C-alpha cells in the first residue's frame, strides 16, 4: 500500500508538469434541505462557494462537477457520488472539493474510511471548505485529522443520540418504570428495582405535615415560616445528611420557601401518580418546549401514595393549584438582584413606584432582609457602574477558548465511551444468543441469560448519550458579540447575562456588583 501511495505521489508530480490539477467538485441537496428551505445548501449556492474557493486557491485547474439532487447523505447509494467514486478509481481527477463533510456523506464511518484509507491510497486530495480540512496539508498522515474532522464525527454521530435517548426513555415510562435520576422528596429508589419508588419515612413525615397544614388553611408562606421556626430540615438538608449532595447554602443556612411548599403541594407523585411527556425538543441542541397540559401523559397508582387521593384533590381545589401564580416581569435585573442578608433573589413589586424586596423577610422572620429598594434608583446605580467597569476593563463577552477546548475534549471522550459501551452491548447480545442456541440444541444443560447485564449496559449507553447531548447544548450556544464601547450602554437582559454575575443589595446605601470574570 505504501508503494502504491508513493507511485501516486510521483504521478501527481508528473501531472503537475504536464497539465493543470484536475478538481472534482461534489454537491448534494437532500429533500430535507428543500423542505426546510436551506438556501445555503442549494446546489447553486454550493457551486458558487466551491468555485470561488477554487479560483482563490488554484492558479490553473480543470474542474468537473458531480451532484446528487434530492438524495439523502445517510448512505453512498447515490448516482452522482457513485460516478465520482468510479472516476476516482480510474484516476480521472486529482482532488475532490466539497462545501462541508455532510454534503459528501452523513455516514461517519464510511466518510472516515474514504478520508483515512481510500482517497489517500488513490493519491486523491480531499478539501472540505467550511470544515477547514485539507488532506494535502497533513502530508499524507491521515491519522493526524484535526479537530474539525472530530467535530464532524460528533455532529454526524450525535444526530441520532437524542432520538435514541427519547425512544428508550419513552418505552420505559410507558412500561411503568420511573426513569428520573433522582427520587422526589419523600421517596427513594427501591433497593431491588431502581425504576420503582418506595416511601422514605423520615422525609414522608414532612410531606404529610405540609399537606396537613394546607388542609388547615395555611398559606405556603405561613407553612414555610412555621417549618423554618421549628427547624424542620429542608429537602436538600436531607440529601446532605444522606451523603447524596455536598451543597452549601447561599446564606447562613437553608430555608424553606413558599415556592418549595407549592411545588410539593401540586406534585401528583404524592398521590401515587407519575406525569411524563410534558416537554418536547424539536432538535438536538434545541430548547425544551412545554406541551399543552392536555397532551401530558399520566400513570395513575404507579406507586404507594404518601397522601390520600381525596386529600390531595382537596388541596388542589382549595389553594394548591394557585401556588404557581407569580409576578411575571421581563425586567432585566430579575434573577440578578439578591438580598445581602439571606442571599435569596429579590422580587419586584409592580406599580407607580416599583421596588424590589426580599420575600424571605416574611417567611424567615429575618429583619435584616431587604424591605424596599426603588427600581429606578437601582437601575441608575447599575448602569453607572457598568459603564465605569467597561471603560476601565475594556471587557468583551467572548466564550473562553480554553473552556470550549475542555468541553470538546469531554465530548470526544464521551463519544469514545459511548462507542465502547455499544460494542460491549453487542458482545453481550451475541453471547446471550449463542447461549440460547446451544441450550435449545441440547449442547448445554443450562441457558445462561445475559438479559440483566444487557439492560444495565443499555442504561450506561443512555446515560453517556445524555451527557454528550448536554455538552452539545453548551457548545451550540452562540458566542457573545464583542461589546462596542462607542455605543450607548443599555440595561438589557443580554448585557446582564454578559457582564454581571449578581447584584447584592443590603439597602439603597450599600449595593455590591459582582462581575463575571
C-alpha positions, 0 to 999 in steps of 0.5 A: 500500500505504501508503494502504491501511495508513493507511485501516486505521489510521483504521478501527481508530480508528473501531472503537475508538469504536464497539465493543470490539477484536475478538481472534482467538485461534489454537491448534494441537496437532500429533500430535507434541505428543500423542505426546510428551505436551506438556501445555503445548501442549494446546489447553486449556492454550493457551486458558487462557494466551491468555485470561488474557493477554487479560483482563490486557491488554484492558479490553473485547474480543470474542474468537473462537477458531480451532484446528487439532487434530492438524495439523502447523505445517510448512505453512498447509494447515490448516482452522482457520488457513485460516478465520482467514486468510479472516476476516482478509481480510474484516476480521472481527477486529482482532488475532490472539493466539497462545501462541508463533510455532510454534503459528501456523506452523513455516514461517519464511518464510511466518510472516515474510511474514504478520508483515512484509507481510500482517497489517500491510497488513490493519491486523491486530495480531499478539501472540505471548505467550511470544515477547514480540512485539507488532506494535502496539508497533513502530508499524507498522515491521515491519522493526524485529522484535526479537530474539525474532522472530530467535530464532524464525527460528533455532529454526524454521530450525535444526530441520532443520540437524542432520538435514541435517548427519547425512544428508550426513555419513552418505552420505559415510562410507558412500561411503568418504570420511573426513569428520573435520576433522582427520587422526589422528596419523600421517596427513594429508589427501591433497593431491588428495582431502581425504576420503582419508588418506595416511601422514605419515612423520615422525609414522608413525615414532612410531606404529610405535615405540609399537606396537613397544614394546607388542609388547615388553611395555611398559606405556603408562606405561613407553612414555610415560616412555621417549618423554618421556626421549628427547624424542620430540615429542608429537602436538600438538608436531607440529601446532605445528611444522606451523603447524596449532595455536598451543597452549601447554602447561599446564606447562613443556612437553608430555608424553606420557601413558599415556592418549595411548599407549592411545588410539593403541594401540586406534585401528583407523585404524592398521590401515587401518580407519575406525569411524563411527556410534558416537554418536547425538543424539536432538535438536538441542541434545541430548547425544551418546549412545554406541551399543552397540559392536555397532551401530558401523559399520566400513570395513575397508582404507579406507586404507594401514595404518601397522601390520600387521593381525596386529600390531595384533590382537596388541596388542589381545589382549595389553594394548591393549584394557585401556588404557581401564580407569580409576578411575571416581569421581563425586567432585566435585573430579575434573577440578578438582584439578591438580598445581602442578608439571606442571599435569596433573589429579590422580587419586584413589586409592580406599580407607580413606584416599583421596588424590589424586596426580599420575600424571605423577610416574611417567611424567615422572620429575618429583619435584616432582609431587604424591605424596599429598594426603588427600581429606578434608583437601582437601575441608575446605580447599575448602569453607572457602574457598568459603564465605569467597569467597561471603560476601565476593563475594556471587557468583551463577552467572548466564550473562553477558548480554553473552556470550549477546548475542555468541553470538546475534549469531554465530548470526544471522550464521551463519544469514545465511551459511548462507542465502547459501551455499544460494542460491549452491548453487542458482545453481550447480545451475541453471547446471550444468543449463542447461549440460547442456541446451544441450550435449545440444541441440547449442547448445554444443560443450562441457558445462561441469560445475559438479559440483566447485564444487557439492560444495565449496559443499555442504561450506561449507553443512555446515560453517556448519550445524555451527557454528550447531548448536554455538552452539545447544548453548551457548545451550540450556544452562540458566542457573545458579540464583542461589546462596542464601547462607542455605543450607548450602554443599555440595561438589557437582559443580554448585557446582564447575562454578559457582564454581571454575575449578581447584584447584592443589595443590603439597602439603597446605601450599600449595593455590591456588583459582582462581575463575571470574570 
